[in-house]
């Protein structure tokens, strides 16, 4: 419920009713745990070039079948690339060299007590939308209402613990959180994109068309060809350019995206000079395809830049809403058909490491057996968990050392028999019903077929029929949103400070909510309880402990077949571009780069 109150009397009364122990002073920034790295008088982040020259056009390529919407905040339609990043500002801005700390952007300061039971944002008087209208507290309250009631289901889940919103005066807005110990809420509200009330009250927010909206960020939508290209133009009247959080950012006059339906075509277009910067996702391309005069002469640079961010989980995600993935032992068995070591050597030029955690490449990843505080956290759930959670170290199936694929397939056969399946006439079937064990792997990128086809061939040796289905990007997005798939290749990204977004990934209540990121349909009361405990962590150590416990339980649920990860960003760029000397833990961000004079 949103209560609008704009008088000084209402502000006085609302503050007077607060207990004295809830008093809070305005601060310039807020850390999830501990204190912010940057003080109130900081001039810029350490990982930017404050003297970066301004101007020019950054040309980017995106592999997709196009877009049909300039509203990235609703379930309907496919939003244009870069829209949310460049056209919308938030109340606060995160630093890239801290686990989770945010500093004032639209909000000049914020107030939150020690128990973080509420937060008050104070809007900068100079804050403006792209049409020059002032950003007010009413716009903030309206944005919350619009996103949670009419936006993508993610917003409703993300801000579920907000109990009320109150406009205190023209530039101050308060969010109360009710009976919760979720210390992340002030920070994630700071991530909320701010939308103009005066615009959206006159337009259909859920229409998801190509009407150019009023926005709040440094760039506005310029020329575009539906589904083919879009250009963002720097707003010369952008009010926040000199704020400490923005110094060294927004260095381009224009950011132009071209769409390519095929990655091979996109790579050739990059080498021909049709766009300037590319993040390479293919190990084969990285090893073999970057050649030619432009690279030999140094006009194109190719770098592997190390980062320290969690890699998350990339894997074959299984839809447990469907047969045969509703059987845990079947899910466990199928993992023995994927030979990572063979793929890494023969397809990836040994560039990758094996993923064995949902929080890979971070201290949040579970290791060994649970001990100490983690064991104490899991102990009350012992009867509801697989015994392996307490007795075995999770390791994905491997063909390293003395292990062979034949050994793994033998293990898979045994597990399938324990799951109630058998071979009949050369096909794996459910013993009780005779139903064949077959499924479809849904793909949107042709380049991934070379990974999937060997997996299919290995499973065929077990009598399992696998169909590989390649569809266009738009159809793929629709089907994944509706959970209309058997198996997909999915990356479940993670931050260094997991919190409310874990509900969207794992909560039972989101398993059947179209558009949620609970792709596998996880419905486990233990997972729900662990997510709640993770969200309620009050310090870094308890967050790490609770995340490791959640990770361990998810791994032994066998919801995915883990694939691989990189601890570097593979980037190639034309030498017209330059980048800051320091790369933060979060890795490469081209929005901090610039064009050489």
C-alpha positions, 0 to 999 in steps of 0.5 A: 500500500502506498500512502501519499503525504506531502505536508511538513506536519505529516513528516513531523508526525511520522518521525515523532512516532518513531522510537528513539532507538530507530533514529538514523543519520543520513549517509552517502553510501551503505554496505551490506556488511561493514562500512563503505570503502569510499568516504563521503568526500570521495571524488571517483571510484578507483577503477575509472579514469577520471580524465577519460576524454568524451565523445565518439560512437561505441559500436556494439554487436548483439547476437539475437533475432531482434527486439520488439519493445522499449520497455525492459521491465515487463514480461511481454516482449523482447527489450532492446539491448542496452536499454536498462543499462544506459537509459535508466538510473537508480536511486543508488549505484553499486561499486565494482570493487566491494561485495555489495556497497551502494552510493548515492545517485538519484538519491543524495543520501539515505537513512536506515537504522541499525536493524534496517527496518526502514529506509528513507531516500532523499532525492537530489534537488537537481535530479531530472528525467530525460524530458527535463521534468524533476524527479520527485519522491512521488516518482520513486513511490510510483515506480515501486507501485508500477513495477511490483503491480504491473512489471515483470514478476521478478520485481514483485518477488524482489521487493516482497518484504516492503510493507508500506511506502510513504512520500514524506515530502517532495524529495523524501520517501520512506519504505518500511519493511515490517517484521523482517530481519532482511538487512539487504532491503535498503540496498536492493531498493536502491537498485530500483529503476526510477520511472516518470509518473507524469509519463506512465500515467498517460501510457500503457506500461504493459503494452511493450511496444516501440514507443520511445519513453521518457527515461531517467538515465544518461542516454536516450533512444535515438535512431533505430530499426526494429529488430536490426539496430538501436542507437542511444544518444548521450543526453547533453543536459544529463544532470548527474555527469559530475557526481562521484559515482559517474565520474569516468563513466558515460564517455561516449556520445552515442552507443550503437547496437547492431543485431546479428542472427548468427554468432559466426556472422557477428565475429566476421563483422567485428573483424571487418570493423563493423563494430568495436568491442566483443566479449568472446563466449566461444573457446574455439573462436578465441583459439582459432578465429582471431586472425587477419591483418587487423590483429597482426597489425595490432589494430585489434587487441585481444586480451584475457582479463582476470576478474574475481566475481563469482562465476555462478553455475552454467549447466544443463538445467533439467525441468523437474516439472516433467518426466523423467526429471521429476526423479532425482536418481535419473537426474543424477544418472544423466550427469554421467553421460557428460564428459567434460574432460573430453569436451575441454580438450577436444572442443575448448583447447583446455581453456575452462575449469569444471564447475562444482558449485552454484557460487563458483569462483568465490568464497561462497562455494561449498567445499569438503564436508559441512562442519562447524556453523554450517553443519549446525545450520543443516543438522535440523534438516537431516531427515529431509535431506539426502544422506550424501549432504553430510557424508560425501564431498560433491564432485561432478562425474569426471573422466580424469585419471583412471576414470573412463566414460565407460566407467561413468556409463556403467554407474549411470546404468546402475542408478537408472535401474535403482530409479525404476528403469530398464533396457527393453529392445535397446531402449531405456524405459520405465519398468512399471509403465514401459514409458521410454526415457527420452527428452529434448534439449532446447537451444538458441545458439547453433554454436552449442550443438557441438557440445550437446551432440557428444552428450546425446551420443553418450546417452544413446549408449544407455538407450536414451533418446535425446532430440536437439532442437534449435529455435530462434531467440524470440521463441526460445525466450518465450518457451523458457519464460513458460517453462516449456522445455525439457532441458536447456543450457542455462547460466545462473549468475551470482553476485558476491553478496547473494540475497533476495534474488535467491527467492526468484531462483529457488523458492517453491512459490516461484516454481510455477510462476511464469517468468521466474528464474526457478527454471528447474522447478525447485520445490523443496522446503529445506531450500526455502528455509535456507534461502530465508536464512541467507537473506537474514544474514547479519554479517559477512561470515554468516552470509558465507556459511548460509550460502555454502549450506544452500549451495550444498543442498542444491548440488545434491538435488542434481537439478543441473549437470554442471559444465564449466567456467572462466576466471577471465573476461575474453575481450577483443576490441579495435584500438580506437578504444582505451580502458582504465588501468585498474580492473575491479573484482567485478571485471570488464565494463565497457561503459568505463572505456573511452575512444582515444582522441 
